[in-house]
Amino acid sequence: MTHAETILLYILTVLLSIFFLLGIILLIALFKLVGAVREVVTKAESVINSVESVADVLKDTEGRLAFFKLIRNIFKLAKKAHKRRQ
């Protein structure tokens, strides 16, 4: 091999190494991003379930004794949540 070919080989080797390192770094960043997105989706599902529960509570509280019905529904939901946790 000539001197020029050796220099070219070194340059290409360094560039390929840099390319692989950048690829690995980007892949790790992508995995972290996917994990963060999963956490956000899980929290969003929890919020949606909470909103649905609140909507059910408010839906059942119509009429003259709405305040007391609201309190009763809150206690019912608290009991259900406590049973699910056990």
PyMOL commands that place a pseudoatom at each C-alpha (Angstrom):
pseudoatom trace, name=CA, resn=MET, resi=1, chain=A, elem=C, hetatm=0, pos=[0.000, 0.000, 0.000]
pseudoatom trace, name=CA, resn=THR, resi=2, chain=A, elem=C, hetatm=0, pos=[1.171, 3.439, -0.758]
pseudoatom trace, name=CA, resn=HIS, resi=3, chain=A, elem=C, hetatm=0, pos=[1.356, 6.291, 1.708]
pseudoatom trace, name=CA, resn=ALA, resi=4, chain=A, elem=C, hetatm=0, pos=[-1.779, 7.955, 0.233]
pseudoatom trace, name=CA, resn=GLU, resi=5, chain=A, elem=C, hetatm=0, pos=[-3.802, 4.747, 0.513]
pseudoatom trace, name=CA, resn=THR, resi=6, chain=A, elem=C, hetatm=0, pos=[-2.783, 4.337, 4.157]
pseudoatom trace, name=CA, resn=ILE, resi=7, chain=A, elem=C, hetatm=0, pos=[-3.857, 7.889, 4.991]
pseudoatom trace, name=CA, resn=LEU, resi=8, chain=A, elem=C, hetatm=0, pos=[-7.168, 7.345, 3.178]
pseudoatom trace, name=CA, resn=LEU, resi=9, chain=A, elem=C, hetatm=0, pos=[-7.708, 4.098, 5.108]
pseudoatom trace, name=CA, resn=TYR, resi=10, chain=A, elem=C, hetatm=0, pos=[-7.119, 5.890, 8.436]
pseudoatom trace, name=CA, resn=ILE, resi=11, chain=A, elem=C, hetatm=0, pos=[-9.502, 8.691, 7.500]
pseudoatom trace, name=CA, resn=LEU, resi=12, chain=A, elem=C, hetatm=0, pos=[-12.242, 6.266, 6.478]
pseudoatom trace, name=CA, resn=THR, resi=13, chain=A, elem=C, hetatm=0, pos=[-11.741, 4.199, 9.639]
pseudoatom trace, name=CA, resn=VAL, resi=14, chain=A, elem=C, hetatm=0, pos=[-12.103, 7.280, 11.849]
pseudoatom trace, name=CA, resn=LEU, resi=15, chain=A, elem=C, hetatm=0, pos=[-15.203, 8.452, 9.966]
pseudoatom trace, name=CA, resn=LEU, resi=16, chain=A, elem=C, hetatm=0, pos=[-16.805, 5.011, 10.213]
pseudoatom trace, name=CA, resn=SER, resi=17, chain=A, elem=C, hetatm=0, pos=[-16.077, 4.885, 13.953]
pseudoatom trace, name=CA, resn=ILE, resi=18, chain=A, elem=C, hetatm=0, pos=[-17.649, 8.314, 14.437]
pseudoatom trace, name=CA, resn=PHE, resi=19, chain=A, elem=C, hetatm=0, pos=[-20.675, 7.195, 12.416]
pseudoatom trace, name=CA, resn=PHE, resi=20, chain=A, elem=C, hetatm=0, pos=[-21.143, 4.097, 14.589]
pseudoatom trace, name=CA, resn=LEU, resi=21, chain=A, elem=C, hetatm=0, pos=[-20.761, 6.082, 17.815]
pseudoatom trace, name=CA, resn=LEU, resi=22, chain=A, elem=C, hetatm=0, pos=[-23.344, 8.636, 16.682]
pseudoatom trace, name=CA, resn=GLY, resi=23, chain=A, elem=C, hetatm=0, pos=[-25.687, 5.822, 15.689]
pseudoatom trace, name=CA, resn=ILE, resi=24, chain=A, elem=C, hetatm=0, pos=[-25.393, 4.208, 19.121]
pseudoatom trace, name=CA, resn=ILE, resi=25, chain=A, elem=C, hetatm=0, pos=[-25.970, 7.541, 20.870]
pseudoatom trace, name=CA, resn=LEU, resi=26, chain=A, elem=C, hetatm=0, pos=[-29.046, 8.241, 18.733]
pseudoatom trace, name=CA, resn=LEU, resi=27, chain=A, elem=C, hetatm=0, pos=[-30.403, 4.756, 19.402]
pseudoatom trace, name=CA, resn=ILE, resi=28, chain=A, elem=C, hetatm=0, pos=[-30.037, 5.216, 23.168]
pseudoatom trace, name=CA, resn=ALA, resi=29, chain=A, elem=C, hetatm=0, pos=[-31.742, 8.612, 22.948]
pseudoatom trace, name=CA, resn=LEU, resi=30, chain=A, elem=C, hetatm=0, pos=[-34.583, 7.030, 20.968]
pseudoatom trace, name=CA, resn=PHE, resi=31, chain=A, elem=C, hetatm=0, pos=[-35.086, 4.349, 23.614]
pseudoatom trace, name=CA, resn=LYS, resi=32, chain=A, elem=C, hetatm=0, pos=[-35.219, 7.018, 26.337]
pseudoatom trace, name=CA, resn=LEU, resi=33, chain=A, elem=C, hetatm=0, pos=[-37.735, 9.001, 24.292]
pseudoatom trace, name=CA, resn=VAL, resi=34, chain=A, elem=C, hetatm=0, pos=[-39.947, 5.943, 23.848]
pseudoatom trace, name=CA, resn=GLY, resi=35, chain=A, elem=C, hetatm=0, pos=[-39.818, 5.313, 27.605]
pseudoatom trace, name=CA, resn=ALA, resi=36, chain=A, elem=C, hetatm=0, pos=[-40.808, 8.908, 28.323]
pseudoatom trace, name=CA, resn=VAL, resi=37, chain=A, elem=C, hetatm=0, pos=[-43.683, 8.694, 25.842]
pseudoatom trace, name=CA, resn=ARG, resi=38, chain=A, elem=C, hetatm=0, pos=[-44.907, 5.513, 27.535]
pseudoatom trace, name=CA, resn=GLU, resi=39, chain=A, elem=C, hetatm=0, pos=[-44.912, 7.276, 30.913]
pseudoatom trace, name=CA, resn=VAL, resi=40, chain=A, elem=C, hetatm=0, pos=[-46.868, 10.211, 29.479]
pseudoatom trace, name=CA, resn=VAL, resi=41, chain=A, elem=C, hetatm=0, pos=[-49.418, 7.880, 27.912]
pseudoatom trace, name=CA, resn=THR, resi=42, chain=A, elem=C, hetatm=0, pos=[-49.852, 6.028, 31.209]
pseudoatom trace, name=CA, resn=LYS, resi=43, chain=A, elem=C, hetatm=0, pos=[-50.407, 9.288, 33.072]
pseudoatom trace, name=CA, resn=ALA, resi=44, chain=A, elem=C, hetatm=0, pos=[-52.835, 10.470, 30.394]
pseudoatom trace, name=CA, resn=GLU, resi=45, chain=A, elem=C, hetatm=0, pos=[-54.847, 7.268, 30.753]
pseudoatom trace, name=CA, resn=SER, resi=46, chain=A, elem=C, hetatm=0, pos=[-54.977, 7.821, 34.505]
pseudoatom trace, name=CA, resn=VAL, resi=47, chain=A, elem=C, hetatm=0, pos=[-56.205, 11.377, 34.035]
pseudoatom trace, name=CA, resn=ILE, resi=48, chain=A, elem=C, hetatm=0, pos=[-58.852, 10.227, 31.572]
pseudoatom trace, name=CA, resn=ASN, resi=49, chain=A, elem=C, hetatm=0, pos=[-60.088, 7.614, 34.038]
pseudoatom trace, name=CA, resn=SER, resi=50, chain=A, elem=C, hetatm=0, pos=[-60.228, 10.247, 36.766]
pseudoatom trace, name=CA, resn=VAL, resi=51, chain=A, elem=C, hetatm=0, pos=[-62.204, 12.611, 34.553]
pseudoatom trace, name=CA, resn=GLU, resi=52, chain=A, elem=C, hetatm=0, pos=[-64.615, 9.831, 33.659]
pseudoatom trace, name=CA, resn=SER, resi=53, chain=A, elem=C, hetatm=0, pos=[-65.101, 9.081, 37.356]
pseudoatom trace, name=CA, resn=VAL, resi=54, chain=A, elem=C, hetatm=0, pos=[-65.798, 12.725, 38.117]
pseudoatom trace, name=CA, resn=ALA, resi=55, chain=A, elem=C, hetatm=0, pos=[-68.257, 12.874, 35.231]
pseudoatom trace, name=CA, resn=ASP, resi=56, chain=A, elem=C, hetatm=0, pos=[-70.079, 9.827, 36.633]
pseudoatom trace, name=CA, resn=VAL, resi=57, chain=A, elem=C, hetatm=0, pos=[-70.235, 11.428, 40.067]
pseudoatom trace, name=CA, resn=LEU, resi=58, chain=A, elem=C, hetatm=0, pos=[-71.636, 14.670, 38.717]
pseudoatom trace, name=CA, resn=LYS, resi=59, chain=A, elem=C, hetatm=0, pos=[-74.070, 12.882, 36.414]
pseudoatom trace, name=CA, resn=ASP, resi=60, chain=A, elem=C, hetatm=0, pos=[-75.686, 11.078, 39.345]
pseudoatom trace, name=CA, resn=THR, resi=61, chain=A, elem=C, hetatm=0, pos=[-76.147, 14.282, 41.349]
pseudoatom trace, name=CA, resn=GLU, resi=62, chain=A, elem=C, hetatm=0, pos=[-79.307, 15.831, 39.978]
pseudoatom trace, name=CA, resn=GLY, resi=63, chain=A, elem=C, hetatm=0, pos=[-82.288, 17.089, 41.895]
pseudoatom trace, name=CA, resn=ARG, resi=64, chain=A, elem=C, hetatm=0, pos=[-83.035, 18.778, 45.164]
pseudoatom trace, name=CA, resn=LEU, resi=65, chain=A, elem=C, hetatm=0, pos=[-80.540, 16.860, 47.289]
pseudoatom trace, name=CA, resn=ALA, resi=66, chain=A, elem=C, hetatm=0, pos=[-77.712, 17.139, 44.794]
pseudoatom trace, name=CA, resn=PHE, resi=67, chain=A, elem=C, hetatm=0, pos=[-75.088, 18.086, 47.386]
pseudoatom trace, name=CA, resn=PHE, resi=68, chain=A, elem=C, hetatm=0, pos=[-75.761, 15.003, 49.505]
pseudoatom trace, name=CA, resn=LYS, resi=69, chain=A, elem=C, hetatm=0, pos=[-75.834, 12.769, 46.451]
pseudoatom trace, name=CA, resn=LEU, resi=70, chain=A, elem=C, hetatm=0, pos=[-72.492, 14.187, 45.407]
pseudoatom trace, name=CA, resn=ILE, resi=71, chain=A, elem=C, hetatm=0, pos=[-70.973, 13.381, 48.806]
pseudoatom trace, name=CA, resn=ARG, resi=72, chain=A, elem=C, hetatm=0, pos=[-72.442, 9.855, 48.688]
pseudoatom trace, name=CA, resn=ASN, resi=73, chain=A, elem=C, hetatm=0, pos=[-71.018, 9.261, 45.207]
pseudoatom trace, name=CA, resn=ILE, resi=74, chain=A, elem=C, hetatm=0, pos=[-67.598, 10.465, 46.318]
pseudoatom trace, name=CA, resn=PHE, resi=75, chain=A, elem=C, hetatm=0, pos=[-67.645, 7.969, 49.185]
pseudoatom trace, name=CA, resn=LYS, resi=76, chain=A, elem=C, hetatm=0, pos=[-68.672, 5.185, 46.792]
pseudoatom trace, name=CA, resn=LEU, resi=77, chain=A, elem=C, hetatm=0, pos=[-65.797, 6.001, 44.456]
pseudoatom trace, name=CA, resn=ALA, resi=78, chain=A, elem=C, hetatm=0, pos=[-63.364, 6.117, 47.355]
pseudoatom trace, name=CA, resn=LYS, resi=79, chain=A, elem=C, hetatm=0, pos=[-64.536, 2.656, 48.473]
pseudoatom trace, name=CA, resn=LYS, resi=80, chain=A, elem=C, hetatm=0, pos=[-64.112, 1.270, 44.942]
pseudoatom trace, name=CA, resn=ALA, resi=81, chain=A, elem=C, hetatm=0, pos=[-60.629, 2.739, 44.651]
pseudoatom trace, name=CA, resn=HIS, resi=82, chain=A, elem=C, hetatm=0, pos=[-59.675, 1.351, 48.065]
pseudoatom trace, name=CA, resn=LYS, resi=83, chain=A, elem=C, hetatm=0, pos=[-60.928, -2.133, 47.103]
pseudoatom trace, name=CA, resn=ARG, resi=84, chain=A, elem=C, hetatm=0, pos=[-58.941, -2.040, 43.825]
pseudoatom trace, name=CA, resn=ARG, resi=85, chain=A, elem=C, hetatm=0, pos=[-55.731, -1.195, 45.692]
pseudoatom trace, name=CA, resn=GLN, resi=86, chain=A, elem=C, hetatm=0, pos=[-56.061, -4.156, 48.038]
for i in range(1, 86): cmd.bond("trace and resi %d" % i, "trace and resi %d" % (i + 1))
show_as sticks, trace
zoom trace
